[in-house]
Amino acid sequence: MSKRRNSRPIPKDCPCGLPAQYVDCCGRLHRGEAQATTAEQLMRSRYSAFAVRDEAYLLRSWDPETRPAEVDFDPAMRWDRLEILGTTGGSPFNTEGTVEFRAHYRAEGAAGVLHEDSRFRRVDGAWVYSSGVIGG
C-alpha cells in the first residue's frame, strides 16, 4: 500500500483524465497491483499521484539516478486537469520515450499551467520518470 504524505481524499473519477474511476485506473498502479505499460500511462499515473499526494508512488516511479529524497507537496496547490500534447517512443516495445503535457492547477485561488516535456526510460523492465524540461 502506498504511503500518501499530506494526502487528499481519494477521488471517484481518475485525475489522469481518462474516463475511468480512480480505483480501477491509476489507483491500481499506485497500489502496486499493475505497472505502466507505456510512458504515457506512467505520466498519467504520476500526475494522479501528485493530485492525491501519493509520495511513495512518485518516488517508486522516479528514475533512481534522478530521484529526490522526498516530494515536497505545496498544500495550496490543487491539480485540476491533465492534457497530453504528444508522445515519442514510450510504447511497450521501446526503452525510452517522451511525453509533452500541460498540467492545469490552482494555487491560492489563481489558475496556472505547468507545461513540460518529460523523459522516461525503462529500469529493470519498468517505466520510470527520468527528467523534464519545463516550458515545453
N, C-alpha and C positions, 0 to 999 in steps of 0.2 A: 504494500500500500504506500502511495506517495506521501511524503511529508509536504504539507501545504502551509508554508510560513505566511502569516498575515493573510490567511485565506479569506475568500469571499464565498458566499453561498453557491452551491452547485447549481448552475443554470439548467433549465429544461432543454432549450434549444442550444445546439453546439455553437460556441462563439466563432468557430472557424469559418462559418458562412455556408457550409453545406447543409442541405435540407435533411437534417437528422437530429435526433436527440443526443445531447452530450454523452450520456452513459453508453450509448451504442456507437458513437463516433470517436472523438478524441479521448473520451474517458477511458476507453479500452486501452489505448496506448499509455495514458497516464498511470493506469493501474498495473501496467506491465503484462496485460493479457494478450497484447499483439505488438508488433513492431511496424514502423512505417515502411512501406514497400517502395516509395518514391521520395525524392527530395521535397516535392510539393506537399505530400502528405505529412512529412516531418515538419515543414514550415507551418502548415495549418495547425498541427498539434502543439507546436511551440507557442504560436500566437494564443491558442486556447489556454495553454499553461500560464502565460502571462495574465490572461483575463481572470483566471481563477486562482492565481498566485501559487502555483504548484512548483515550488523551488526545487524539490527533489527531481522531478521530471526534467526541468530545464537543465540542471547540472548533468543528469544522466545522458541527455541527448546532445550535449556540447562536446566538441572535439577535445580530447584530453590535452592536446597541445595548446589550446587557446582558452580552456575553461577557467573561469574565475573561481575564487574560493567560495563565494556566495553570490546570490542575486539580491540586489537592493531594489525592492519594490517601492515606488512612490505612492504613499497612501492616498494622495489627492488625485491620482490618475485612474481613469476608467476607460478600458479598451472597448470601443463601440462596434467596429466593423473592419473586416479584412478584405482587401482587393488583391487578387493575384493578377499581375500585369503581364507576366511572361516567364517562361522557363527555358533552360537549355540543359540537355542531358538529364540526369537525375531519374532515369527510368529504372525499372528492376534489372536492366541489363547494363547499366552504367556504374562507374565507380566514383564519378564526380558529377556535380550539377549546380546550377544556379537558379534562384527564384527571385524575380523582381516583384515587389509588393508595396502596397500602401496600407498602413495600419492607422485607422482613424481612432482618435481618443478625445477625451475631455479631461481637462485638468483645471481645477479651481474655477469651473464654470465656462472656461474657454475651450473651443474646439481646436484640435490640432491634427496634423498628419505626419507620420513617420514614413518616409519613402526610402527603401533600402534595396540594394542588390545583395542578396545573401549567397554565400558559397557553402556547399555541402560536400561531404565525401563519406565514403564507407570506411569504417574502422571495425575490423573483425566481423565483416558482413553487415553491420548495422549502419544506417544513415545517421550522421551527426552534423550539427551546425558547426562550421569552421570559422567563418568571419563574414563581415558585411561592410558594404560601403554605403554610408548614409547619404541621401540626396539623389540616389539613382543615377 
